[in-house]
Amino acid sequence: MITMSRSARLAAFWMCVGVMPSAAKPMCKPAIAVTKIQFSEVMQQKRTWTAMLGVDASKCATASGDFSISFVRLSETAPDLEFTEPLTWRAGRMEVSVDFAAEEAVHAYWVNTMACPCRDE
């Protein structure tokens, strides 16, 4: 059995850590702006929350990626609920929709952007 001294293990660890940052690619985030929001009339006991988004992905090397919108839902028949809807962005203008029950409303929402690989300059 081969044993390493503590200083040798520590040196090996720092050598590996020193290599990691140069191998990692820098990450960026797309700019996602909500430009318009609409709540539909009740149809078949549900309403649809729809948002128009503008996505500036000029810093990203990809044309699409993951993001989410978090909501605080109010209800006449249940406790308030915070939840997150996972979505996929694509560069340019896009529409997203989330269904709610007829007695529910959106109290608050926010966009959670996720990192994308940066475009080479």
LOBA-549962 format. One line per field, with one value per residue (C-alpha): residue number from 1; residue in one letter; x, y, z. Coordinates in steps of 0.05 Angstrom, whole numbers. Layout:
BEGIN
i	c(NUM	...)
aa	c(a	...)
c1	c(X	...)
c2	c(Y	...)
c3	c(Z	...)
//
This chain:
BEGIN
i	c(1	2	3	4	5	6	7	8	9	10	11	12	13	14	15	16	17	18	19	20	21	22	23	24	25	26	27	28	29	30	31	32	33	34	35	36	37	38	39	40	41	42	43	44	45	46	47	48	49	50	51	52	53	54	55	56	57	58	59	60	61	62	63	64	65	66	67	68	69	70	71	72	73	74	75	76	77	78	79	80	81	82	83	84	85	86	87	88	89	90	91	92	93	94	95	96	97	98	99	100	101	102	103	104	105	106	107	108	109	110	111	112	113	114	115	116	117	118	119	120	121)
aa	c(m	i	t	m	s	r	s	a	r	l	a	a	f	w	m	c	v	g	v	m	p	s	a	a	k	p	m	c	k	p	a	i	a	v	t	k	i	q	f	s	e	v	m	q	q	k	r	t	w	t	a	m	l	g	v	d	a	s	k	c	a	t	a	s	g	d	f	s	i	s	f	v	r	l	s	e	t	a	p	d	l	e	f	t	e	p	l	t	w	r	a	g	r	m	e	v	s	v	d	f	a	a	e	e	a	v	h	a	y	w	v	n	t	m	a	c	p	c	r	d	e)
c1	c(0	25	15	23	45	-3	39	40	-36	-44	4	-35	-100	-75	-47	-116	-151	-102	-121	-197	-207	-169	-211	-278	-313	-339	-415	-463	-537	-589	-628	-701	-752	-827	-859	-933	-977	-1049	-1097	-1152	-1225	-1249	-1261	-1276	-1260	-1190	-1154	-1089	-1033	-994	-931	-893	-818	-760	-697	-629	-581	-526	-475	-494	-463	-530	-595	-638	-633	-669	-701	-761	-814	-834	-904	-942	-1012	-1072	-1134	-1204	-1206	-1134	-1073	-1027	-975	-906	-885	-837	-852	-791	-788	-741	-719	-701	-670	-718	-791	-830	-894	-903	-968	-987	-1057	-1092	-1159	-1217	-1212	-1137	-1097	-1023	-1000	-927	-880	-806	-759	-702	-648	-597	-527	-509	-439	-411	-403	-330	-311)
c2	c(0	69	125	199	249	304	356	313	306	381	396	349	381	452	429	403	466	509	473	479	554	553	494	525	568	636	639	695	708	729	792	773	830	823	871	855	815	792	749	717	713	650	593	522	540	566	631	637	685	704	746	773	771	803	761	792	733	771	751	677	626	589	610	581	558	546	598	601	647	645	664	679	654	680	637	646	573	555	585	630	590	606	562	563	546	520	547	552	619	633	697	751	760	702	687	645	622	591	565	583	561	609	632	644	707	726	768	773	743	747	720	674	673	617	620	606	596	663	679	683	755)
c3	c(0	-19	31	17	69	87	51	-13	-12	-1	-58	-104	-84	-100	-166	-186	-161	-200	-265	-257	-269	-335	-359	-340	-392	-371	-361	-380	-372	-424	-408	-403	-399	-390	-439	-432	-385	-396	-355	-397	-381	-346	-394	-371	-299	-315	-333	-370	-350	-412	-416	-476	-465	-499	-495	-509	-514	-550	-496	-500	-546	-549	-582	-526	-454	-388	-343	-297	-273	-199	-177	-113	-127	-88	-82	-55	-33	-12	22	-19	-56	-83	-142	-200	-272	-312	-383	-442	-471	-543	-569	-592	-574	-544	-507	-445	-413	-346	-328	-263	-234	-241	-168	-170	-184	-190	-131	-154	-204	-220	-274	-254	-308	-313	-340	-412	-441	-464	-537	-560	-573)
//
